[in-house]
């Protein structure tokens, strides 16, 4: 399976996995491993990972310069021999 198809399969299985009991999760996980060929721990991480919408915003200061400014600054830096 390709990585893209595995992520599509995760999207389909994840709701059922999240609301399942321990026994149901074990069965779903066994089915998932047999289908994808992933290791058990990798499959658990994929199924428990938060969705894109649930992920937190990147912390830290926002970028100060845009792409165009950054390219210009790199050219000046290279020209001045660093």
Beta strands, then each sheet from edge to edge (+ up, - down):
end
